[in-house]
């Protein structure tokens, strides 16, 4: 009986390897990226690339283990959720108030240390930001928020 259960489990594990989610890889330049409208210094872009963009952009760099099920499904859910909440490559499609709010959330996430997620930094050690790196992101986000808020259309911009 145990052998049959283990055999069935083995078959299921092999079969699920062929059920793969679509990868988050967009070709070419991203016309709605935050950097198309706002200044993103190289230091900030590097931090965003290392700590944020795998889940919060249209291009994810996939590690080797992302080809193993059910890990790929779990990663896919994280990326979908991350993009739904905040997508750096779709940032300019947001209303001005939403842009401002998303940068406010970015600031809070760095001040309170809840991003990047621990589950991400366990594997991606270079994504574990220092306080100095967090300050760079916070300072940039504050400057960008002021730029957004100074837009004459900001006051009449819808929230979503």
Secondary structure, 3 states (H helix, E strand, C coil): CHHHHHHHHHHHHHHHCCCCCCCCECCCCCCCCHHHCCCCCHHHHHHHHHHCCCCCCCECCCCHHHHCCCHHHHHHHHHHHHHHHCCCCCHHHCCHHHHHHHHHHHHHHHHCCCCCCHHHHCCCHHHCCCHHHHHHHHHHHHHHHHHHHCCCCCCCCCCC
